[in-house]
């Protein structure tokens, strides 16, 4: 089990390189000479950190989903730092790890190939890819790093919520006993923990953006920047 993060992260980077998806030199980097080794190392560390933080739960919902200690933050930052494709790929790897390490038991509660696929993609692969996508979303259109990351963290959480909402409506509806509508059940159930998860994420990325400059190689914040 402990080797899965290393194996999957290595597989992801092999696919990135061989499919021609490597981000190359980032245009938003003040120092465009950031090395491929640094990108790989940073991303692997952030995936590991996100995985570790996902185990530190403030609240755990009975049928899956939890409020964690900033576990979304590392993936959002990678998206902001290295762009849409790299961020999405990082999120996919993190989502697969979440599935393997914490989500395999959920297959016992659903039946059928379609339900299995929705569970895999809506609750894990696409849901966590959204974190990297959200992180990258405003990096070019919003010049202020703090604002860009705050918006990125908020939209990343919103996108992830939409994935879980769809999953809740399509495969978890049988657990909506007592609710007038499965739509209301999924919205309320997933909205509760994702709202707080989103707030924690925004607080985390804003705090880090005030002391680190994610557009530079060494992350050192210039005194001239606000």
Secondary structure, DSSP 8 states (H G I E B T S, - for coil): -TTHHHHHHHHHHHHHHHTT----S-TT-SSTT--HHHHHHHHHHHHHHHHHHTTSEEEE-TTS-EEESSTTHHHHHHHHHH-HHHHHHHHHHHHHHHIIIIIGGGGGG--SHHHHHHHHIIIIIHHHHHHHHHHHHTTTT---HHHHHHHHHHHHHHHHHHHHHHHHHHTSGGG-TT-S-HHHHHHHHHHHHHHHHHHHHHHHHHHHHTTB-TTSSS-B--TT--
